[in-house]
């Protein structure tokens, strides 16, 4: 099986659409299931986790409506304004849809690194736990110490780090990312092997990611899952299939089992059901 734990669909016409803009010309257009089928021709894709790209309720509603019609989508990661007083009610309503499995506040775009620790968010976090949801942490290395404190505070909320917290692969820097993310691995957090190609400098080979992948494999082990981050990955000049091939090749150097990295971990974290097709 091959389960992509992280990809996006979007429509520029969706009210409130913010990104991509015309500055990201390569991906400044609609992306739908038909586009995914075209780009993954020849790939035996079993299922995908559809992740929000806009910090709006309308985007989440649009994704859930699309997912209900698309058998390949096995789970949706939505967005809720966790600081809103109405957030617990919104979370309860969204959780009634069996495809909604996780929420993703766009922490990387929030200047306050400690925002997730704000006491105003506590009712929303409690609602997420009560309704069996998870947290996708869209973070940068600056957030890792904060996230460790958050996990200590909310041990009953499953957390996955998106894009391995976006280490500074453009400069090939490992520290302090290496130490900080390893601490979270000891706390039972999951992590996605995704998004790393777009963190590299232009023209760099995927082979330069080997130290990062080796560290993630050693620290997270069976709690590491592969994701394409398509179509964003194309900003690196890479294609879906090339990133998949490179990830398989680089992961083969580690102790990871391919079944777990490319399917089993995502199934376990998101509680995925058998494919609908």
BELBELCOR-V994971 format. One record per backbone hydrogen bond with DSSP energy under -1.0 kcal/mol. CO is the residue of the C=O (numbers start at 1). NH is the residue of the N-H. Records with the same first field share a line. If there is no record, write none. Layout:
CO: NH ; NH
//
This chain:
2: 46 ; 47
4: 49
6: 229
7: 51
10: 31
11: 14
14: 17
21: 24
24: 27
27: 29
31: 10
32: 36
33: 37
34: 38
35: 39
36: 40
40: 43
43: 45
47: 4
48: 74
49: 7
50: 77
54: 56
56: 60
57: 61
58: 62
59: 63
60: 64
61: 65
62: 66
63: 67
64: 68
66: 69
70: 73
72: 48
75: 50
76: 101 ; 102
77: 52
78: 104
80: 82
81: 84
84: 87
86: 90
87: 91
88: 92
89: 93
90: 94
91: 95
94: 97
97: 100
99: 76
101: 134
102: 78
103: 136
105: 107
106: 109
107: 110
112: 115
114: 117
115: 118
118: 121
119: 122
121: 125
122: 126
123: 127
124: 128
125: 129
126: 130
127: 131
128: 133
129: 132
134: 103
135: 160
137: 139 ; 162
138: 108
140: 143
141: 144
143: 147
144: 148
145: 149
146: 150
147: 151
148: 152
149: 153
150: 154
154: 157
158: 135
159: 190
160: 137
161: 192
162: 165
163: 166
167: 169
168: 173
174: 178
176: 180
177: 181
178: 182
179: 183
180: 184
181: 185
182: 186
184: 189
185: 188
190: 161
191: 225
192: 194
193: 227
196: 199
197: 200
201: 204
205: 208
206: 209
207: 210
209: 213
210: 214
211: 215
212: 216
213: 217
214: 218
215: 219
216: 220
220: 223
221: 224
223: 191
225: 193
226: 5
229: 233
230: 8
231: 234
232: 235
233: 236
234: 237
239: 243
240: 244
241: 245
242: 246
243: 247
244: 248
245: 249
246: 250
247: 251
248: 252
250: 253
251: 254
257: 261
258: 262
259: 264
260: 265
261: 226
262: 3
263: 267
264: 268
265: 269
266: 270
267: 271 ; 272
//
